[in-house]
Amino acid sequence: MSIVSDEQVRISAGYILHVSFDNSTIKLMDVERILSIYEAMYPIVGTRYVFLDKIQYTENWKLWMKVIYDGRKDIRLVATGENFV
């Protein structure tokens, strides 16, 4: 089963943001600040694809996910993390 159809999908790199929160500099910023910087660098009209990796390293990540999901219909959001028991 495939999420993408058989047609080839091309998305310009400016429409994609990948952030890894295991980077020590990135850990110091919250999700709102990162999105603000990205949007200033790439003032795009249309759907953006945001991938947040190791999201558990940022504070209030659950809140930011909810805010983005509810309020930003122009963003398709994917977040990954680790859970150590």
C-alpha positions in Angstrom: 0.0 0.0 0.0 1.3 3.4 -0.9 0.4 6.8 0.5 1.5 8.5 -2.7 -0.3 7.7 -6.0 1.5 6.1 -8.9 2.1 9.5 -10.5 5.4 11.1 -9.7 5.1 14.0 -7.2 7.5 16.9 -7.4 7.7 19.4 -4.6 10.2 22.3 -4.6 12.7 22.2 -1.8 11.5 25.5 -0.5 8.2 24.0 0.4 9.8 21.4 2.7 11.3 22.0 6.2 13.0 19.3 8.1 14.1 20.1 11.7 16.0 17.8 13.9 15.7 18.8 17.6 18.7 16.7 18.6 20.9 19.5 17.3 22.1 21.5 20.3 21.5 24.9 18.7 18.0 24.0 17.5 17.1 22.7 21.0 17.4 26.3 22.3 14.5 27.5 20.0 10.9 26.7 20.2 8.8 25.6 17.2 7.2 29.0 16.7 10.6 30.6 16.3 11.8 28.0 13.8 8.7 28.4 11.7 9.1 32.1 11.8 12.7 31.9 10.5 11.7 29.4 7.8 8.8 31.6 6.6 11.0 34.7 6.4 13.5 32.8 4.3 10.9 31.2 2.1 7.8 33.4 1.7 5.7 30.8 -0.1 2.1 30.7 -1.0 0.6 27.3 -0.8 1.1 24.1 1.2 4.3 23.6 3.2 5.5 20.3 4.4 7.1 20.4 7.9 9.0 17.4 9.4 9.9 17.7 13.0 12.4 15.0 14.1 13.2 14.2 17.7 10.4 16.5 18.8 10.5 15.3 22.4 13.6 17.4 22.9 11.7 20.7 22.7 9.5 22.0 25.5 5.7 22.0 25.1 5.9 20.0 21.9 2.4 18.7 22.3 1.0 22.2 22.5 2.9 23.3 19.4 1.7 20.3 17.5 -1.9 21.2 18.4 -1.5 24.9 17.6 0.0 24.1 14.2 -2.5 21.4 13.3 -5.5 23.5 14.3 -4.4 26.9 13.1 -2.1 26.4 10.1 -4.1 24.8 7.2 -1.2 25.6 4.9 1.1 23.2 6.8 1.2 19.4 6.5 2.9 18.3 9.6 4.9 15.1 10.5 6.6 14.7 13.8 8.8 11.8 15.1 10.3 11.1 18.4 11.8 8.5 20.7 10.4 7.0 23.8 12.8 5.4 26.2 11.3 3.1 28.9 
